[in-house]
Amino acid sequence: MSGPLNLTTGVAYIGPNGVIPVTGVAFADLPAAPVTGMVAVVTNSNTVTWGATIAGGGANIVLAFYNGTNWTVAGK
């Protein structure tokens, strides 16, 4: 199997050296009812500050973590 992680089906391809390619999404395209602990790559974050709450409209690509209340920056 090849290709990035599919957030809808949960199907993932683990590439060489354990790397999991993940396709980024716009903030507005994140799940409408996220579950605590979800992780996604956001392609239009308004911030890169670790732990800050993410909103769309920016030009930053970040790793996002859903903490049960907000999507926050987990990495940049």
Distance bins in CASP14 RR format, pairs under 12 A and 6 or more apart:
PFRMAT RR
TARGET T0000
AUTHOR 0000-0000-0000
RMODE 2
METHOD distances of the structure
MODEL  1
1 9 0 0 0 0 0 1 0 0 0 0 0
1 10 0 0 0 0 0 1 0 0 0 0 0
1 11 1 0 0 1 0 0 0 0 0 0 0
1 12 0 0 0 0 1 0 0 0 0 0 0
1 13 1 0 1 0 0 0 0 0 0 0 0
1 14 0 0 0 0 1 0 0 0 0 0 0
1 15 0 0 0 0 1 0 0 0 0 0 0
1 20 0 0 0 0 0 1 0 0 0 0 0
1 21 0 0 0 0 0 1 0 0 0 0 0
2 11 0 0 0 0 0 1 0 0 0 0 0
2 12 0 0 0 0 0 1 0 0 0 0 0
2 13 1 0 1 0 0 0 0 0 0 0 0
2 14 0 0 0 0 0 1 0 0 0 0 0
2 15 0 0 0 0 1 0 0 0 0 0 0
2 16 0 0 0 0 0 1 0 0 0 0 0
2 21 0 0 0 0 1 0 0 0 0 0 0
3 9 0 0 0 0 0 1 0 0 0 0 0
3 11 0 0 0 0 1 0 0 0 0 0 0
3 12 0 0 0 0 1 0 0 0 0 0 0
3 13 1 0 1 0 0 0 0 0 0 0 0
3 14 0 0 0 0 0 1 0 0 0 0 0
3 15 0 0 0 0 1 0 0 0 0 0 0
3 19 0 0 0 0 0 1 0 0 0 0 0
3 20 0 0 0 0 1 0 0 0 0 0 0
3 21 1 0 0 1 0 0 0 0 0 0 0
3 22 0 0 0 0 1 0 0 0 0 0 0
3 23 0 0 0 0 1 0 0 0 0 0 0
4 10 0 0 0 0 0 1 0 0 0 0 0
4 11 0 0 0 0 1 0 0 0 0 0 0
4 12 1 0 0 1 0 0 0 0 0 0 0
4 13 1 0 0 1 0 0 0 0 0 0 0
4 14 0 0 0 0 0 1 0 0 0 0 0
4 15 0 0 0 0 0 1 0 0 0 0 0
4 19 0 0 0 0 0 1 0 0 0 0 0
4 20 0 0 0 0 1 0 0 0 0 0 0
4 21 1 0 1 0 0 0 0 0 0 0 0
4 22 1 0 1 0 0 0 0 0 0 0 0
4 23 1 0 1 0 0 0 0 0 0 0 0
4 24 0 0 0 0 1 0 0 0 0 0 0
4 25 0 0 0 0 0 1 0 0 0 0 0
4 40 0 0 0 0 0 1 0 0 0 0 0
4 41 0 0 0 0 1 0 0 0 0 0 0
5 11 1 0 0 1 0 0 0 0 0 0 0
5 12 1 0 1 0 0 0 0 0 0 0 0
5 13 1 0 0 1 0 0 0 0 0 0 0
5 14 0 0 0 0 1 0 0 0 0 0 0
5 15 0 0 0 0 0 1 0 0 0 0 0
5 19 0 0 0 0 0 1 0 0 0 0 0
5 20 1 0 1 0 0 0 0 0 0 0 0
5 21 1 0 0 1 0 0 0 0 0 0 0
5 22 1 0 1 0 0 0 0 0 0 0 0
5 23 1 0 0 1 0 0 0 0 0 0 0
5 24 0 0 0 0 1 0 0 0 0 0 0
5 25 0 0 0 0 0 1 0 0 0 0 0
5 38 0 0 0 0 0 1 0 0 0 0 0
5 39 0 0 0 0 1 0 0 0 0 0 0
5 40 0 0 0 0 1 0 0 0 0 0 0
5 41 0 0 0 0 1 0 0 0 0 0 0
6 12 1 0 0 1 0 0 0 0 0 0 0
6 13 0 0 0 0 1 0 0 0 0 0 0
6 20 0 0 0 0 0 1 0 0 0 0 0
6 21 0 0 0 0 0 1 0 0 0 0 0
6 22 0 0 0 0 1 0 0 0 0 0 0
6 23 0 0 0 0 1 0 0 0 0 0 0
6 24 0 0 0 0 0 1 0 0 0 0 0
6 25 0 0 0 0 0 1 0 0 0 0 0
7 22 0 0 0 0 1 0 0 0 0 0 0
7 23 0 0 0 0 1 0 0 0 0 0 0
7 24 0 0 0 0 1 0 0 0 0 0 0
7 25 1 0 0 1 0 0 0 0 0 0 0
7 29 0 0 0 0 1 0 0 0 0 0 0
7 30 0 0 0 0 1 0 0 0 0 0 0
7 31 1 0 0 1 0 0 0 0 0 0 0
7 34 0 0 0 0 0 1 0 0 0 0 0
7 35 0 0 0 0 0 1 0 0 0 0 0
7 38 0 0 0 0 1 0 0 0 0 0 0
7 39 0 0 0 0 1 0 0 0 0 0 0
7 40 1 0 0 1 0 0 0 0 0 0 0
7 41 0 0 0 0 1 0 0 0 0 0 0
7 42 0 0 0 0 0 1 0 0 0 0 0
7 64 0 0 0 0 0 1 0 0 0 0 0
7 66 0 0 0 0 0 1 0 0 0 0 0
8 23 0 0 0 0 0 1 0 0 0 0 0
8 25 0 0 0 0 0 1 0 0 0 0 0
8 29 0 0 0 0 0 1 0 0 0 0 0
8 31 0 0 0 0 1 0 0 0 0 0 0
8 40 0 0 0 0 0 1 0 0 0 0 0
10 20 0 0 0 0 0 1 0 0 0 0 0
10 22 0 0 0 0 0 1 0 0 0 0 0
10 23 0 0 0 0 0 1 0 0 0 0 0
10 38 0 0 0 0 0 1 0 0 0 0 0
11 20 0 0 0 0 0 1 0 0 0 0 0
12 18 0 0 0 0 0 1 0 0 0 0 0
12 19 0 0 0 0 0 1 0 0 0 0 0
12 20 1 0 1 0 0 0 0 0 0 0 0
12 21 0 0 0 0 1 0 0 0 0 0 0
12 22 0 0 0 0 1 0 0 0 0 0 0
12 23 0 0 0 0 0 1 0 0 0 0 0
13 19 0 0 0 0 1 0 0 0 0 0 0
13 20 1 0 0 1 0 0 0 0 0 0 0
13 21 1 0 0 1 0 0 0 0 0 0 0
13 22 0 0 0 0 0 1 0 0 0 0 0
13 23 0 0 0 0 0 1 0 0 0 0 0
14 20 1 0 1 0 0 0 0 0 0 0 0
14 21 0 0 0 0 1 0 0 0 0 0 0
14 22 0 0 0 0 0 1 0 0 0 0 0
15 21 1 0 0 1 0 0 0 0 0 0 0
15 22 0 0 0 0 0 1 0 0 0 0 0
20 39 0 0 0 0 0 1 0 0 0 0 0
20 41 0 0 0 0 0 1 0 0 0 0 0
21 41 0 0 0 0 1 0 0 0 0 0 0
22 39 0 0 0 0 1 0 0 0 0 0 0
22 40 1 0 0 1 0 0 0 0 0 0 0
22 41 1 0 1 0 0 0 0 0 0 0 0
22 42 0 0 0 0 0 1 0 0 0 0 0
22 43 0 0 0 0 0 1 0 0 0 0 0
22 61 0 0 0 0 0 1 0 0 0 0 0
22 63 0 0 0 0 1 0 0 0 0 0 0
22 64 0 0 0 0 0 1 0 0 0 0 0
23 29 0 0 0 0 0 1 0 0 0 0 0
23 40 0 0 0 0 1 0 0 0 0 0 0
23 41 1 0 0 1 0 0 0 0 0 0 0
23 42 0 0 0 0 0 1 0 0 0 0 0
23 43 0 0 0 0 1 0 0 0 0 0 0
23 61 0 0 0 0 0 1 0 0 0 0 0
24 30 0 0 0 0 0 1 0 0 0 0 0
24 39 0 0 0 0 0 1 0 0 0 0 0
24 40 1 0 0 1 0 0 0 0 0 0 0
24 41 1 1 0 0 0 0 0 0 0 0 0
24 42 1 0 0 1 0 0 0 0 0 0 0
24 43 1 0 1 0 0 0 0 0 0 0 0
24 44 0 0 0 0 1 0 0 0 0 0 0
24 45 0 0 0 0 0 1 0 0 0 0 0
24 61 1 0 0 1 0 0 0 0 0 0 0
24 62 0 0 0 0 0 1 0 0 0 0 0
24 63 0 0 0 0 1 0 0 0 0 0 0
24 64 0 0 0 0 1 0 0 0 0 0 0
25 31 0 0 0 0 1 0 0 0 0 0 0
25 38 0 0 0 0 0 1 0 0 0 0 0
25 39 0 0 0 0 0 1 0 0 0 0 0
25 40 1 0 0 1 0 0 0 0 0 0 0
25 41 1 0 0 1 0 0 0 0 0 0 0
25 42 1 0 0 1 0 0 0 0 0 0 0
25 43 1 0 0 1 0 0 0 0 0 0 0
25 44 0 0 0 0 1 0 0 0 0 0 0
25 45 0 0 0 0 0 1 0 0 0 0 0
25 54 0 0 0 0 0 1 0 0 0 0 0
25 56 0 0 0 0 0 1 0 0 0 0 0
25 61 0 0 0 0 0 1 0 0 0 0 0
25 62 0 0 0 0 0 1 0 0 0 0 0
25 64 0 0 0 0 1 0 0 0 0 0 0
25 71 0 0 0 0 0 1 0 0 0 0 0
26 40 0 0 0 0 0 1 0 0 0 0 0
26 41 0 0 0 0 0 1 0 0 0 0 0
26 42 1 0 0 1 0 0 0 0 0 0 0
26 43 1 0 1 0 0 0 0 0 0 0 0
26 44 1 0 1 0 0 0 0 0 0 0 0
26 45 0 0 0 0 1 0 0 0 0 0 0
26 46 0 0 0 0 0 1 0 0 0 0 0
26 54 0 0 0 0 0 1 0 0 0 0 0
26 55 0 0 0 0 0 1 0 0 0 0 0
26 56 1 0 0 1 0 0 0 0 0 0 0
26 57 0 0 0 0 1 0 0 0 0 0 0
26 58 0 0 0 0 1 0 0 0 0 0 0
26 59 0 0 0 0 0 1 0 0 0 0 0
26 60 0 0 0 0 0 1 0 0 0 0 0
26 61 0 0 0 0 0 1 0 0 0 0 0
26 64 0 0 0 0 0 1 0 0 0 0 0
26 71 0 0 0 0 0 1 0 0 0 0 0
27 34 0 0 0 0 0 1 0 0 0 0 0
27 40 0 0 0 0 1 0 0 0 0 0 0
27 41 0 0 0 0 0 1 0 0 0 0 0
27 42 1 0 1 0 0 0 0 0 0 0 0
27 43 0 0 0 0 1 0 0 0 0 0 0
27 44 1 0 1 0 0 0 0 0 0 0 0
27 45 1 0 0 1 0 0 0 0 0 0 0
27 46 0 0 0 0 1 0 0 0 0 0 0
27 47 0 0 0 0 0 1 0 0 0 0 0
27 53 0 0 0 0 0 1 0 0 0 0 0
27 54 1 0 0 1 0 0 0 0 0 0 0
27 55 1 0 0 1 0 0 0 0 0 0 0
27 56 1 1 0 0 0 0 0 0 0 0 0
27 57 1 0 0 1 0 0 0 0 0 0 0
27 58 0 0 0 0 1 0 0 0 0 0 0
27 59 0 0 0 0 0 1 0 0 0 0 0
27 60 0 0 0 0 0 1 0 0 0 0 0
27 61 0 0 0 0 0 1 0 0 0 0 0
27 62 0 0 0 0 1 0 0 0 0 0 0
27 64 0 0 0 0 1 0 0 0 0 0 0
27 66 0 0 0 0 0 1 0 0 0 0 0
27 70 0 0 0 0 0 1 0 0 0 0 0
27 71 1 0 0 1 0 0 0 0 0 0 0
27 73 0 0 0 0 0 1 0 0 0 0 0
28 42 0 0 0 0 1 0 0 0 0 0 0
28 43 0 0 0 0 0 1 0 0 0 0 0
28 44 0 0 0 0 1 0 0 0 0 0 0
28 45 0 0 0 0 0 1 0 0 0 0 0
28 54 0 0 0 0 0 1 0 0 0 0 0
28 55 0 0 0 0 1 0 0 0 0 0 0
28 56 1 0 0 1 0 0 0 0 0 0 0
28 57 0 0 0 0 1 0 0 0 0 0 0
28 58 0 0 0 0 0 1 0 0 0 0 0
28 71 0 0 0 0 0 1 0 0 0 0 0
29 40 0 0 0 0 1 0 0 0 0 0 0
29 41 0 0 0 0 0 1 0 0 0 0 0
29 42 0 0 0 0 1 0 0 0 0 0 0
29 43 0 0 0 0 1 0 0 0 0 0 0
29 44 0 0 0 0 1 0 0 0 0 0 0
29 56 0 0 0 0 0 1 0 0 0 0 0
29 64 0 0 0 0 0 1 0 0 0 0 0
29 71 0 0 0 0 0 1 0 0 0 0 0
30 38 0 0 0 0 1 0 0 0 0 0 0
30 39 0 0 0 0 0 1 0 0 0 0 0
30 40 1 0 1 0 0 0 0 0 0 0 0
30 41 0 0 0 0 0 1 0 0 0 0 0
30 42 1 0 0 1 0 0 0 0 0 0 0
30 43 0 0 0 0 0 1 0 0 0 0 0
30 44 0 0 0 0 0 1 0 0 0 0 0
30 45 0 0 0 0 0 1 0 0 0 0 0
30 54 0 0 0 0 1 0 0 0 0 0 0
30 55 0 0 0 0 0 1 0 0 0 0 0
30 56 0 0 0 0 1 0 0 0 0 0 0
30 64 1 0 0 1 0 0 0 0 0 0 0
30 65 0 0 0 0 0 1 0 0 0 0 0
30 66 0 0 0 0 1 0 0 0 0 0 0
30 70 0 0 0 0 0 1 0 0 0 0 0
30 71 1 0 0 1 0 0 0 0 0 0 0
31 37 0 0 0 0 0 1 0 0 0 0 0
31 38 1 0 0 1 0 0 0 0 0 0 0
31 39 0 0 0 0 0 1 0 0 0 0 0
31 40 0 0 0 0 1 0 0 0 0 0 0
31 64 0 0 0 0 0 1 0 0 0 0 0
31 66 0 0 0 0 1 0 0 0 0 0 0
31 71 0 0 0 0 1 0 0 0 0 0 0
32 38 0 0 0 0 0 1 0 0 0 0 0
32 66 0 0 0 0 0 1 0 0 0 0 0
33 66 0 0 0 0 0 1 0 0 0 0 0
33 68 0 0 0 0 0 1 0 0 0 0 0
34 40 0 0 0 0 1 0 0 0 0 0 0
34 54 0 0 0 0 0 1 0 0 0 0 0
34 64 0 0 0 0 1 0 0 0 0 0 0
34 65 0 0 0 0 0 1 0 0 0 0 0
34 66 1 0 1 0 0 0 0 0 0 0 0
34 67 0 0 0 0 1 0 0 0 0 0 0
34 68 1 0 0 1 0 0 0 0 0 0 0
34 69 0 0 0 0 1 0 0 0 0 0 0
34 70 0 0 0 0 1 0 0 0 0 0 0
34 71 1 0 0 1 0 0 0 0 0 0 0
34 72 0 0 0 0 0 1 0 0 0 0 0
35 65 0 0 0 0 0 1 0 0 0 0 0
35 66 1 0 0 1 0 0 0 0 0 0 0
35 67 0 0 0 0 0 1 0 0 0 0 0
35 68 0 0 0 0 1 0 0 0 0 0 0
35 71 0 0 0 0 0 1 0 0 0 0 0
36 65 0 0 0 0 1 0 0 0 0 0 0
36 66 1 0 0 1 0 0 0 0 0 0 0
36 67 1 0 0 1 0 0 0 0 0 0 0
36 68 1 0 1 0 0 0 0 0 0 0 0
36 69 0 0 0 0 1 0 0 0 0 0 0
36 70 0 0 0 0 0 1 0 0 0 0 0
36 71 0 0 0 0 0 1 0 0 0 0 0
36 72 0 0 0 0 0 1 0 0 0 0 0
37 64 0 0 0 0 0 1 0 0 0 0 0
37 65 1 0 0 1 0 0 0 0 0 0 0
37 66 1 0 1 0 0 0 0 0 0 0 0
37 67 1 0 0 1 0 0 0 0 0 0 0
37 68 1 0 0 1 0 0 0 0 0 0 0
37 69 0 0 0 0 0 1 0 0 0 0 0
37 70 0 0 0 0 0 1 0 0 0 0 0
37 71 0 0 0 0 0 1 0 0 0 0 0
37 72 0 0 0 0 0 1 0 0 0 0 0
37 74 0 0 0 0 1 0 0 0 0 0 0
38 63 0 0 0 0 0 1 0 0 0 0 0
38 64 0 0 0 0 1 0 0 0 0 0 0
38 65 1 0 0 1 0 0 0 0 0 0 0
38 66 1 0 1 0 0 0 0 0 0 0 0
38 67 0 0 0 0 1 0 0 0 0 0 0
38 68 0 0 0 0 1 0 0 0 0 0 0
38 70 0 0 0 0 0 1 0 0 0 0 0
38 71 0 0 0 0 1 0 0 0 0 0 0
38 72 0 0 0 0 0 1 0 0 0 0 0
38 74 0 0 0 0 0 1 0 0 0 0 0
39 62 0 0 0 0 0 1 0 0 0 0 0
39 63 1 0 0 1 0 0 0 0 0 0 0
39 64 1 0 0 1 0 0 0 0 0 0 0
39 65 1 0 1 0 0 0 0 0 0 0 0
39 66 1 0 0 1 0 0 0 0 0 0 0
39 67 0 0 0 0 0 1 0 0 0 0 0
39 71 0 0 0 0 1 0 0 0 0 0 0
39 72 0 0 0 0 0 1 0 0 0 0 0
39 73 0 0 0 0 0 1 0 0 0 0 0
39 74 1 0 0 1 0 0 0 0 0 0 0
39 75 0 0 0 0 0 1 0 0 0 0 0
40 54 0 0 0 0 1 0 0 0 0 0 0
40 61 0 0 0 0 0 1 0 0 0 0 0
40 62 0 0 0 0 1 0 0 0 0 0 0
40 63 1 0 0 1 0 0 0 0 0 0 0
40 64 1 0 1 0 0 0 0 0 0 0 0
40 65 0 0 0 0 1 0 0 0 0 0 0
40 66 1 0 0 1 0 0 0 0 0 0 0
40 71 1 0 0 1 0 0 0 0 0 0 0
40 72 0 0 0 0 0 1 0 0 0 0 0
40 73 0 0 0 0 0 1 0 0 0 0 0
40 74 0 0 0 0 1 0 0 0 0 0 0
40 75 0 0 0 0 0 1 0 0 0 0 0
41 54 0 0 0 0 0 1 0 0 0 0 0
41 60 0 0 0 0 0 1 0 0 0 0 0
41 61 1 0 0 1 0 0 0 0 0 0 0
41 62 1 0 0 1 0 0 0 0 0 0 0
41 63 1 0 1 0 0 0 0 0 0 0 0
41 64 1 0 0 1 0 0 0 0 0 0 0
41 65 0 0 0 0 0 1 0 0 0 0 0
41 71 0 0 0 0 0 1 0 0 0 0 0
41 73 0 0 0 0 0 1 0 0 0 0 0
41 74 0 0 0 0 0 1 0 0 0 0 0
41 75 0 0 0 0 1 0 0 0 0 0 0
41 76 0 0 0 0 0 1 0 0 0 0 0
42 48 0 0 0 0 0 1 0 0 0 0 0
42 52 0 0 0 0 0 1 0 0 0 0 0
42 53 0 0 0 0 0 1 0 0 0 0 0
42 54 1 0 1 0 0 0 0 0 0 0 0
42 55 0 0 0 0 1 0 0 0 0 0 0
42 56 1 0 0 1 0 0 0 0 0 0 0
42 57 0 0 0 0 0 1 0 0 0 0 0
42 58 0 0 0 0 1 0 0 0 0 0 0
42 59 0 0 0 0 0 1 0 0 0 0 0
42 60 0 0 0 0 1 0 0 0 0 0 0
42 61 1 0 0 1 0 0 0 0 0 0 0
42 62 1 0 1 0 0 0 0 0 0 0 0
42 63 1 0 0 1 0 0 0 0 0 0 0
42 64 1 0 1 0 0 0 0 0 0 0 0
42 65 0 0 0 0 0 1 0 0 0 0 0
42 66 0 0 0 0 0 1 0 0 0 0 0
42 71 1 0 0 1 0 0 0 0 0 0 0
42 72 0 0 0 0 0 1 0 0 0 0 0
42 73 0 0 0 0 1 0 0 0 0 0 0
42 74 0 0 0 0 0 1 0 0 0 0 0
42 75 0 0 0 0 0 1 0 0 0 0 0
42 76 0 0 0 0 0 1 0 0 0 0 0
43 54 0 0 0 0 0 1 0 0 0 0 0
43 56 0 0 0 0 1 0 0 0 0 0 0
43 57 0 0 0 0 0 1 0 0 0 0 0
43 58 0 0 0 0 1 0 0 0 0 0 0
43 59 0 0 0 0 1 0 0 0 0 0 0
43 60 0 0 0 0 1 0 0 0 0 0 0
43 61 1 0 1 0 0 0 0 0 0 0 0
43 62 0 0 0 0 1 0 0 0 0 0 0
43 63 0 0 0 0 0 1 0 0 0 0 0
43 64 0 0 0 0 0 1 0 0 0 0 0
44 54 0 0 0 0 1 0 0 0 0 0 0
44 55 0 0 0 0 1 0 0 0 0 0 0
44 56 1 0 1 0 0 0 0 0 0 0 0
44 57 1 0 1 0 0 0 0 0 0 0 0
44 58 1 0 1 0 0 0 0 0 0 0 0
44 59 1 0 0 1 0 0 0 0 0 0 0
44 60 1 0 0 1 0 0 0 0 0 0 0
44 61 0 0 0 0 1 0 0 0 0 0 0
44 62 0 0 0 0 1 0 0 0 0 0 0
44 64 0 0 0 0 0 1 0 0 0 0 0
44 71 0 0 0 0 0 1 0 0 0 0 0
45 51 0 0 0 0 0 1 0 0 0 0 0
45 52 0 0 0 0 1 0 0 0 0 0 0
45 53 0 0 0 0 0 1 0 0 0 0 0
45 54 1 0 1 0 0 0 0 0 0 0 0
45 55 1 0 0 1 0 0 0 0 0 0 0
45 56 1 0 0 1 0 0 0 0 0 0 0
45 57 1 0 0 1 0 0 0 0 0 0 0
45 58 1 0 0 1 0 0 0 0 0 0 0
45 59 0 0 0 0 1 0 0 0 0 0 0
45 60 1 0 1 0 0 0 0 0 0 0 0
45 61 1 0 0 1 0 0 0 0 0 0 0
45 62 1 0 1 0 0 0 0 0 0 0 0
45 63 0 0 0 0 1 0 0 0 0 0 0
45 64 1 0 0 1 0 0 0 0 0 0 0
45 71 0 0 0 0 1 0 0 0 0 0 0
45 72 0 0 0 0 0 1 0 0 0 0 0
45 73 1 0 0 1 0 0 0 0 0 0 0
45 74 0 0 0 0 0 1 0 0 0 0 0
45 75 0 0 0 0 0 1 0 0 0 0 0
45 76 0 0 0 0 1 0 0 0 0 0 0
46 52 0 0 0 0 1 0 0 0 0 0 0
46 53 0 0 0 0 1 0 0 0 0 0 0
46 54 1 0 0 1 0 0 0 0 0 0 0
46 55 1 0 1 0 0 0 0 0 0 0 0
46 56 1 0 1 0 0 0 0 0 0 0 0
46 57 1 0 1 0 0 0 0 0 0 0 0
46 58 1 0 1 0 0 0 0 0 0 0 0
46 59 0 0 0 0 1 0 0 0 0 0 0
46 60 1 0 0 1 0 0 0 0 0 0 0
46 61 0 0 0 0 0 1 0 0 0 0 0
46 62 0 0 0 0 1 0 0 0 0 0 0
46 64 0 0 0 0 0 1 0 0 0 0 0
46 71 0 0 0 0 0 1 0 0 0 0 0
46 73 0 0 0 0 0 1 0 0 0 0 0
47 53 1 0 0 1 0 0 0 0 0 0 0
47 54 1 0 0 1 0 0 0 0 0 0 0
47 55 1 0 0 1 0 0 0 0 0 0 0
47 56 0 0 0 0 1 0 0 0 0 0 0
47 57 0 0 0 0 0 1 0 0 0 0 0
47 58 0 0 0 0 1 0 0 0 0 0 0
47 59 0 0 0 0 0 1 0 0 0 0 0
47 60 1 0 0 1 0 0 0 0 0 0 0
47 61 0 0 0 0 0 1 0 0 0 0 0
47 62 1 0 0 1 0 0 0 0 0 0 0
47 64 0 0 0 0 0 1 0 0 0 0 0
47 70 0 0 0 0 0 1 0 0 0 0 0
47 71 0 0 0 0 0 1 0 0 0 0 0
47 72 0 0 0 0 1 0 0 0 0 0 0
47 73 1 0 0 1 0 0 0 0 0 0 0
47 75 0 0 0 0 0 1 0 0 0 0 0
47 76 0 0 0 0 1 0 0 0 0 0 0
48 54 0 0 0 0 1 0 0 0 0 0 0
48 58 0 0 0 0 1 0 0 0 0 0 0
48 59 0 0 0 0 0 1 0 0 0 0 0
48 60 1 0 1 0 0 0 0 0 0 0 0
48 61 0 0 0 0 1 0 0 0 0 0 0
48 62 1 0 1 0 0 0 0 0 0 0 0
48 63 0 0 0 0 0 1 0 0 0 0 0
48 64 0 0 0 0 0 1 0 0 0 0 0
48 72 0 0 0 0 0 1 0 0 0 0 0
48 73 1 0 0 1 0 0 0 0 0 0 0
48 74 0 0 0 0 0 1 0 0 0 0 0
48 75 1 0 0 1 0 0 0 0 0 0 0
48 76 1 0 1 0 0 0 0 0 0 0 0
49 60 0 0 0 0 1 0 0 0 0 0 0
49 62 0 0 0 0 1 0 0 0 0 0 0
49 72 0 0 0 0 1 0 0 0 0 0 0
49 73 1 0 0 1 0 0 0 0 0 0 0
49 74 0 0 0 0 0 1 0 0 0 0 0
49 75 0 0 0 0 1 0 0 0 0 0 0
49 76 0 0 0 0 1 0 0 0 0 0 0
50 62 0 0 0 0 1 0 0 0 0 0 0
50 63 0 0 0 0 1 0 0 0 0 0 0
50 64 0 0 0 0 0 1 0 0 0 0 0
50 65 0 0 0 0 0 1 0 0 0 0 0
50 72 0 0 0 0 1 0 0 0 0 0 0
50 73 1 0 1 0 0 0 0 0 0 0 0
50 74 1 0 0 1 0 0 0 0 0 0 0
50 75 1 0 0 1 0 0 0 0 0 0 0
50 76 1 0 0 1 0 0 0 0 0 0 0
51 62 0 0 0 0 1 0 0 0 0 0 0
51 63 0 0 0 0 0 1 0 0 0 0 0
51 64 0 0 0 0 1 0 0 0 0 0 0
51 65 0 0 0 0 1 0 0 0 0 0 0
51 67 0 0 0 0 1 0 0 0 0 0 0
51 70 0 0 0 0 1 0 0 0 0 0 0
51 71 0 0 0 0 0 1 0 0 0 0 0
51 72 1 0 1 0 0 0 0 0 0 0 0
51 73 1 0 1 0 0 0 0 0 0 0 0
51 74 1 0 0 1 0 0 0 0 0 0 0
51 75 0 0 0 0 1 0 0 0 0 0 0
51 76 0 0 0 0 0 1 0 0 0 0 0
52 60 0 0 0 0 0 1 0 0 0 0 0
52 62 0 0 0 0 1 0 0 0 0 0 0
52 64 0 0 0 0 0 1 0 0 0 0 0
52 65 0 0 0 0 0 1 0 0 0 0 0
52 67 0 0 0 0 0 1 0 0 0 0 0
52 70 0 0 0 0 1 0 0 0 0 0 0
52 71 0 0 0 0 1 0 0 0 0 0 0
52 72 1 0 0 1 0 0 0 0 0 0 0
52 73 1 0 1 0 0 0 0 0 0 0 0
52 74 0 0 0 0 0 1 0 0 0 0 0
52 75 0 0 0 0 0 1 0 0 0 0 0
52 76 0 0 0 0 0 1 0 0 0 0 0
53 62 0 0 0 0 0 1 0 0 0 0 0
53 64 0 0 0 0 1 0 0 0 0 0 0
53 65 0 0 0 0 0 1 0 0 0 0 0
53 66 0 0 0 0 0 1 0 0 0 0 0
53 67 0 0 0 0 1 0 0 0 0 0 0
53 68 0 0 0 0 0 1 0 0 0 0 0
53 69 0 0 0 0 1 0 0 0 0 0 0
53 70 1 0 1 0 0 0 0 0 0 0 0
53 71 1 0 0 1 0 0 0 0 0 0 0
53 72 1 0 1 0 0 0 0 0 0 0 0
53 73 0 0 0 0 1 0 0 0 0 0 0
53 74 0 0 0 0 0 1 0 0 0 0 0
54 60 0 0 0 0 1 0 0 0 0 0 0
54 61 0 0 0 0 0 1 0 0 0 0 0
54 62 1 0 0 1 0 0 0 0 0 0 0
54 63 0 0 0 0 0 1 0 0 0 0 0
54 64 1 0 1 0 0 0 0 0 0 0 0
54 65 0 0 0 0 1 0 0 0 0 0 0
54 66 0 0 0 0 1 0 0 0 0 0 0
54 67 0 0 0 0 0 1 0 0 0 0 0
54 69 0 0 0 0 0 1 0 0 0 0 0
54 70 1 0 0 1 0 0 0 0 0 0 0
54 71 1 0 1 0 0 0 0 0 0 0 0
54 72 1 0 0 1 0 0 0 0 0 0 0
54 73 1 0 0 1 0 0 0 0 0 0 0
54 74 0 0 0 0 1 0 0 0 0 0 0
54 75 0 0 0 0 0 1 0 0 0 0 0
54 76 0 0 0 0 0 1 0 0 0 0 0
55 62 0 0 0 0 0 1 0 0 0 0 0
55 64 0 0 0 0 0 1 0 0 0 0 0
55 70 0 0 0 0 1 0 0 0 0 0 0
55 71 0 0 0 0 1 0 0 0 0 0 0
55 72 0 0 0 0 0 1 0 0 0 0 0
55 73 0 0 0 0 0 1 0 0 0 0 0
56 62 0 0 0 0 0 1 0 0 0 0 0
56 64 0 0 0 0 0 1 0 0 0 0 0
56 71 0 0 0 0 1 0 0 0 0 0 0
60 73 0 0 0 0 1 0 0 0 0 0 0
60 75 0 0 0 0 0 1 0 0 0 0 0
60 76 1 0 0 1 0 0 0 0 0 0 0
61 73 0 0 0 0 0 1 0 0 0 0 0
61 75 0 0 0 0 1 0 0 0 0 0 0
61 76 1 0 0 1 0 0 0 0 0 0 0
62 71 0 0 0 0 1 0 0 0 0 0 0
62 72 0 0 0 0 1 0 0 0 0 0 0
62 73 1 0 1 0 0 0 0 0 0 0 0
62 74 1 0 0 1 0 0 0 0 0 0 0
62 75 1 0 1 0 0 0 0 0 0 0 0
62 76 1 0 1 0 0 0 0 0 0 0 0
63 71 0 0 0 0 0 1 0 0 0 0 0
63 72 0 0 0 0 1 0 0 0 0 0 0
63 73 1 0 0 1 0 0 0 0 0 0 0
63 74 1 0 1 0 0 0 0 0 0 0 0
63 75 1 0 1 0 0 0 0 0 0 0 0
63 76 1 0 0 1 0 0 0 0 0 0 0
64 70 0 0 0 0 1 0 0 0 0 0 0
64 71 1 0 1 0 0 0 0 0 0 0 0
64 72 1 0 0 1 0 0 0 0 0 0 0
64 73 1 0 0 1 0 0 0 0 0 0 0
64 74 1 0 0 1 0 0 0 0 0 0 0
64 75 0 0 0 0 1 0 0 0 0 0 0
64 76 0 0 0 0 0 1 0 0 0 0 0
65 71 1 0 0 1 0 0 0 0 0 0 0
65 72 1 0 1 0 0 0 0 0 0 0 0
65 73 1 0 0 1 0 0 0 0 0 0 0
65 74 1 1 0 0 0 0 0 0 0 0 0
65 75 0 0 0 0 1 0 0 0 0 0 0
66 72 1 0 0 1 0 0 0 0 0 0 0
66 73 0 0 0 0 0 1 0 0 0 0 0
66 74 0 0 0 0 1 0 0 0 0 0 0
67 73 0 0 0 0 0 1 0 0 0 0 0
67 74 0 0 0 0 1 0 0 0 0 0 0
END
